[in-house]
Every structure is written in C-alpha cells, then in structure tokens.
Amino acid sequence: MNAPVAVSTTRVVIGWCAVVVSLVASCFWAWFGTLENFHEGWWASSLSGNLWITLHYLSPAAILTALALMAVRWPWIGGTLFVVAGVGVLVWWIGYEHHREFSLRSFPIIHLTAFLLGIVGLAYLLGRPRPRWPAMGLLLVSPDIRFCRLIPTSSFAA
C-alpha cells in the first residue's frame, strides 16, 4: 500500500477555497433553478414535460457539481475542465452576441462567470483539499439539500 503524499498547508487551503466557491455556485444554481422552474417553467401539459423543463433549469447546478467532484478526485482533469468551461462560456457569449442587439460590454456577469470558472480551475490545479471525502460529500449533498429544501418554500407556499 502506498503511503499518503504530504501536501503543504497552502495547497490544502487553496483546494478548500476552490471547493467552497464551487459549493456556493452549485447551491446558488440549485436555488435559482428551482425558483425559476416553478416561476416560469412549470407550464407543460404532462408531468414528463415539466420534469424535462426542471432538468434544464437544474443542469447548471449538476454540471458545476460534476466538475467540482472531478476536480477533487482528479485535480488535473477537473481543473482543466473548469478552465475550458470558462473559455467556452466566453466564446459562446461572443458568438451569441452577434445575433442580437446587446453588446458584449453590456453583460459583465458573463465576463465574471468566465473569469471565476478559470480561477476556480486554477485553484483546483494548484490546490488539494484534504481530506478529500468531506469535500466530495459536501459537493455531492449540499446542492441536493438546497433543492429539496426550496421546493416547499417556492412560489407554491405564497
């Protein structure tokens, strides 16, 4: 059996910062996706249609969670995928911008999203959250808890 490799405290702190940012982002998207789903997305005539719409609204949270889990388990793969996702968001927005009247400068949130994805990717590349199992457990369970907690407090409760 191989002995665990010692990791510096700085790398552990950087790794946990990346986990926290990923966790906050995925919980935000689980919250926002749930609210938006019941606000404007629950209109299909069948349950399967409504569940399909729900999948669309919650896919950003699922994608962020999957990327973060990969980055904790395989830092080079997951960190690189985060950086690629940041570049992909920026490229998508630049291409999308040419088909409508808004300019690229009018939506700095897209720049911020791309920048944060890249920074989190670099943090996963440089950092190593230790121990890994609590990081993976938090990333896997917290967005689900947020989603399940918000269903009763969404627009139905008003």
PLY file of the C-alpha trace (Angstrom):
ply
format ascii 1.0
element vertex 158
property float x
property float y
property float z
element edge 157
property int vertex1
property int vertex2
end_header
0.00 0.00 0.00
1.31 3.45 -0.89
1.75 5.98 1.88
-0.28 9.20 1.52
1.66 12.04 -0.03
2.18 15.04 2.23
0.54 18.21 0.91
1.51 21.70 2.04
-0.94 23.73 4.08
-1.09 26.39 1.37
-2.21 23.83 -1.22
-4.83 22.49 1.19
-6.22 25.99 1.81
-6.30 26.76 -1.93
-8.07 23.46 -2.56
-10.70 24.12 0.10
-11.25 27.65 -1.26
-12.00 26.09 -4.64
-14.41 23.64 -3.01
-16.21 26.46 -1.18
-16.57 28.59 -4.32
-17.83 25.55 -6.26
-20.24 24.71 -3.45
-21.64 28.25 -3.27
-22.06 28.38 -7.06
-23.80 25.00 -7.30
-26.08 25.79 -4.34
-26.93 29.15 -5.91
-27.85 27.45 -9.18
-29.92 24.80 -7.39
-31.79 27.61 -5.60
-32.18 29.82 -8.67
-33.09 26.90 -10.94
-35.75 25.71 -8.53
-37.31 29.15 -8.17
-37.23 29.83 -11.90
-38.62 26.40 -12.68
-41.72 26.94 -10.58
-41.95 30.61 -11.51
-41.97 30.27 -15.28
-41.09 26.73 -16.24
-43.89 24.55 -14.86
-46.28 25.01 -17.79
-46.14 21.77 -19.80
-49.31 19.71 -20.07
-47.66 16.49 -18.86
-45.53 15.55 -15.88
-42.75 14.29 -18.14
-42.69 17.63 -19.95
-42.46 19.50 -16.65
-39.68 17.22 -15.44
-37.81 17.84 -18.70
-38.06 21.60 -18.06
-36.86 21.03 -14.48
-33.83 19.21 -15.84
-32.96 22.24 -17.97
-33.24 24.64 -15.06
-31.15 22.47 -12.72
-28.50 21.44 -15.25
-26.05 24.28 -14.34
-26.01 23.07 -10.71
-25.49 19.48 -11.84
-22.70 20.45 -14.24
-20.90 22.54 -11.62
-21.22 19.74 -9.08
-19.90 17.15 -11.53
-16.96 19.37 -12.50
-16.13 20.02 -8.84
-16.31 16.32 -7.96
-13.98 15.51 -10.85
-11.63 18.30 -9.77
-11.43 17.00 -6.21
-10.86 13.42 -7.34
-8.63 14.15 -10.38
-7.28 17.71 -9.97
-5.58 17.97 -13.36
-8.61 16.76 -15.30
-11.21 18.67 -13.29
-9.17 21.86 -13.06
-8.55 21.83 -16.79
-12.26 21.26 -17.45
-13.11 24.28 -15.28
-10.72 26.46 -17.29
-12.10 25.08 -20.58
-15.65 25.76 -19.33
-14.71 29.38 -18.58
-13.26 29.86 -22.05
-16.29 28.06 -23.51
-18.73 30.41 -21.78
-16.85 33.42 -23.14
-16.65 32.00 -26.68
-20.35 31.09 -26.59
-21.29 34.57 -25.44
-19.16 36.26 -28.10
-20.83 34.12 -30.78
-24.27 34.71 -29.28
-23.69 38.43 -29.04
-23.51 38.84 -32.82
-27.10 37.64 -33.24
-28.81 40.26 -31.13
-28.67 43.92 -30.23
-26.77 43.66 -26.93
-23.07 44.28 -26.87
-20.50 42.14 -25.10
-19.78 45.01 -22.73
-23.42 45.22 -21.62
-23.24 41.95 -19.67
-20.21 41.94 -17.35
-21.75 39.00 -15.46
-20.70 36.78 -18.38
-17.13 38.01 -18.04
-17.27 37.46 -14.29
-18.62 33.92 -14.77
-15.88 33.03 -17.25
-13.23 34.58 -15.01
-14.46 32.74 -11.90
-14.58 29.41 -13.73
-10.99 29.95 -14.80
-9.83 30.99 -11.32
-11.58 28.03 -9.69
-9.98 25.76 -12.28
-6.55 27.15 -11.46
-7.27 26.73 -7.75
-8.15 23.08 -8.32
-4.98 22.66 -10.40
-2.80 24.20 -7.68
-4.67 23.19 -4.53
-5.51 19.86 -2.93
-8.42 19.80 -0.47
-7.51 17.30 2.23
-9.15 15.12 3.39
-10.97 14.54 0.13
-14.00 12.64 1.36
-15.60 15.58 3.27
-15.08 17.83 0.24
-16.71 15.32 -2.07
-19.53 14.70 0.41
-20.28 18.43 0.74
-20.20 18.93 -3.02
-22.48 15.98 -3.64
-25.04 16.54 -0.89
-25.34 20.31 -0.37
-26.95 21.29 -3.72
-29.41 18.41 -3.31
-30.35 19.57 0.18
-30.77 23.12 -1.12
-33.03 21.88 -3.95
-35.17 19.72 -1.64
-35.44 22.46 0.99
-36.62 25.07 -1.51
-39.43 23.08 -3.07
-41.87 23.78 -0.20
-40.76 27.44 0.04
-41.04 28.20 -3.67
-43.98 30.00 -5.25
-46.40 27.31 -4.06
-46.08 28.50 -0.47
-47.13 32.06 -1.26
0 1
1 2
2 3
3 4
4 5
5 6
6 7
7 8
8 9
9 10
10 11
11 12
12 13
13 14
14 15
15 16
16 17
17 18
18 19
19 20
20 21
21 22
22 23
23 24
24 25
25 26
26 27
27 28
28 29
29 30
30 31
31 32
32 33
33 34
34 35
35 36
36 37
37 38
38 39
39 40
40 41
41 42
42 43
43 44
44 45
45 46
46 47
47 48
48 49
49 50
50 51
51 52
52 53
53 54
54 55
55 56
56 57
57 58
58 59
59 60
60 61
61 62
62 63
63 64
64 65
65 66
66 67
67 68
68 69
69 70
70 71
71 72
72 73
73 74
74 75
75 76
76 77
77 78
78 79
79 80
80 81
81 82
82 83
83 84
84 85
85 86
86 87
87 88
88 89
89 90
90 91
91 92
92 93
93 94
94 95
95 96
96 97
97 98
98 99
99 100
100 101
101 102
102 103
103 104
104 105
105 106
106 107
107 108
108 109
109 110
110 111
111 112
112 113
113 114
114 115
115 116
116 117
117 118
118 119
119 120
120 121
121 122
122 123
123 124
124 125
125 126
126 127
127 128
128 129
129 130
130 131
131 132
132 133
133 134
134 135
135 136
136 137
137 138
138 139
139 140
140 141
141 142
142 143
143 144
144 145
145 146
146 147
147 148
148 149
149 150
150 151
151 152
152 153
153 154
154 155
155 156
156 157
